[in-house]
């Protein structure tokens, strides 16, 4: 019946599959066959995964995984863990995906399953790329390549090269991104027929990388983009069609052909909305806002509204996934009951056989010894199952602690990481009723209010075209005030010269200044152990200068430049064509000084 369930999943309508799968589950329970039950759950998980109903898919993958684990089927258990990791990655729960993947890798290594190790490390690379941990992402994709041999398909190599290209593109290293895409395209002469989806993705990614790299052969770039779009339309790859139209919109925007740019981006927006592709929907709105100055505020409001809804939805799904991990313990109990029934059935059969053998061979004493040995074995098995259950619970708690630690780390260039950190802190106090716990809870609730206010200020003040001097200064003041509330042991001083006319300073510069201050304060809070922090924005005839100073422990600048935080600050400085300098321990000073000098435009003077 399980075989039929699998066939119906592949070839028959949804309702027929569900009926056959339900019958398979009922028969598995009647026959006390927990492995068949796990197989049915696996089919159900695949069904919901294809339908993009990820919470149901995760529930059944998790249910199957725990049964396989209890029945000592490590390969099937690890495959379920990897599928759970893929689902978690799809909904943005990258920490959960990382934990599930690492568990799967441990099992696949013991079993020598190189094909699954390739898939596991490939997923880890994607997860770290989404988290902005690009060095780790590159390392894991290179490890994935180590598990490719002559028995693997060309598409696996090409897929990994594409993933590496995406990482370098995100790092704005467009030259290396192009190299990776070209390697993938050249590796197989038949890639277009083997995987049209991957082939179109590669030529489109190569074209957009060449555009940003500054390749002057615009006809070749446009030809690549249109070729990718044609393949995607021919194969009805809807997400790919959306990406192609966004890239074409970017192309025409950079060529200042606003009419064509708007046309492609509006089509991309509508298609992304139809397919519930929130990421590309938001991207198309953001670019359209820059192309439509009159409607910019409306676009940005829509962007903020959808982004907030997506964030809330992701948080809800992640909490639901945590509950699913707990709820599937019920299925462990079902598996135990089925296992116990099977043990009883087998035991009765053996006892009956022993009685027949006794009457035939007249070996009463020998039969008695066998029965005692059987009882002893059963007791050992029961103890092993109990120990295994405890072990599963301990591993889950260990994973939960790792998740708290990873989620609590602040994600760079945004406030989402802080929301996660506060939520986890509230979770840890949820069951406590002490006075200290109540005070801490209130503090974290206040922090959420501060974060919400930060988002509101950024969306309604910082991004607006006509924001006054007082508004921008209040944004920075709010940021420093918020940091004071979080880190009460440090004194913060903010000084902004009155003669700076913020109305004449470009919005991009103001946003980057804000983000640099935010990043610097976050780094100081985490690493500097400083008692005093000074933020100064001054102006002379040539430059507007931002200085952030602290009297903390300092660091070796050359080593720290490898980190994401300072890389982000340096990238923002380059975006403004600003001078960027860091002085710290090796310069013989106390603490650290970050200095950003932005050349004034004639309008700014």
TAMOWO-V437430 format. One record per run of one state. SS is the DSSP state (H for helix, E for strand, - for the rest). FROM is the first residue (numbers start at 1). LEN is the number of residues. If there is no record, write none. Layout:
# TAMOWO-V437430
ss=SS from=FROM len=LEN
ss=SS from=FROM len=LEN
This chain:
# TAMOWO-V437430
ss=- from=1 len=1
ss=H from=2 len=10
ss=- from=12 len=2
ss=H from=14 len=17
ss=- from=31 len=3
ss=H from=34 len=17
ss=- from=51 len=3
ss=H from=54 len=17
ss=- from=71 len=3
ss=H from=74 len=17
ss=- from=91 len=3
ss=H from=94 len=18
ss=- from=112 len=2
ss=H from=114 len=17
ss=- from=131 len=3
ss=H from=134 len=13
ss=- from=147 len=7
ss=H from=154 len=17
ss=- from=171 len=3
ss=H from=174 len=14
ss=- from=188 len=3
ss=H from=191 len=4
ss=- from=195 len=1
ss=H from=196 len=18
ss=- from=214 len=4
ss=H from=218 len=17
ss=- from=235 len=3
ss=H from=238 len=17
ss=- from=255 len=3
ss=H from=258 len=17
ss=- from=275 len=3
ss=H from=278 len=14
ss=- from=292 len=1
ss=H from=293 len=35
ss=- from=328 len=1
ss=H from=329 len=33
ss=- from=362 len=2
ss=H from=364 len=45
ss=- from=409 len=7
ss=H from=416 len=13
ss=- from=429 len=6
ss=H from=435 len=28
ss=- from=463 len=6
ss=H from=469 len=18
ss=- from=487 len=4
ss=E from=491 len=6
ss=- from=497 len=5
ss=H from=502 len=3
ss=- from=505 len=2
ss=H from=507 len=22
ss=- from=529 len=3
ss=E from=532 len=8
ss=- from=540 len=3
ss=E from=543 len=8
ss=- from=551 len=6
ss=H from=557 len=4
ss=- from=561 len=3
ss=H from=564 len=12
ss=- from=576 len=3
ss=E from=579 len=5
ss=- from=584 len=1
ss=H from=585 len=3
ss=- from=588 len=4
ss=E from=592 len=8
ss=- from=600 len=2
ss=H from=602 len=3
ss=- from=605 len=1
